[in-house]
Amino acid sequence: MSPILTFLDANDRALYQVMLLARESRASTRRWWMALTHAGGARFTVMLILLPLLFGEGDMRYVGTVGAWTLALSHLMVQVAKRTATRPRPTAREGISWYVPCPDAFSFPSGHACAAMSVAISYAMAFPAIAWPAVTLAVLVGLSRVRLGVHYPGDVVAGQLLAIATALMVRAWL
């Protein structure tokens, strides 16, 4: 690993340790972060895109179209990046157990953070009035992945940036 990547990895790992949810945290706090992390899961994000795609008209249908392309393309890129980078999850490297199941062995980039941001940006571009709450929710989903121990902060930021870039590309294309 190059000196720059080593430096970035060390800082990412240090920030992870600070952001990780403490084992002695209240059960209600753990449940809140666990519920929030599911907003970036496949069921929730696909539902938020399929509903306007199947039942919407005008701007709502356009959100579904942009969202479907953004979600599909960004997810494909996440999977290629995960299998190229092969960064182990923090649970494997740091010897810390997690609060939620890991969908695979690779950490970089975060698929949940990417999916949540893909949906949020798709809606935000079509409806600027909801941009702030939608993007805030997507950022919190990303934060939940770190708090719950399954991603480093850099994984989350990379997934979110990938989603934003993909959404902008899809929006320009459609």
Salt bridges, closest charged atoms under 4 A:
ASP9 OD2 - ARG13 NH1 3.90
ASP9 OD1 - ARG87 NH2 2.63
ASP9 OD2 - ARG93 NH2 2.68
ASP12 OD2 - ARG87 NH1 2.87
GLU94 OE2 - ARG13 NE 2.67
ASP104 OD1 - LYS82 NZ 3.65
ASP104 OD1 - ARG89 NH2 2.91
ASP155 OD1 - ARG87 NH1 2.79
ASP155 OD2 - HIS151 ND1 3.44
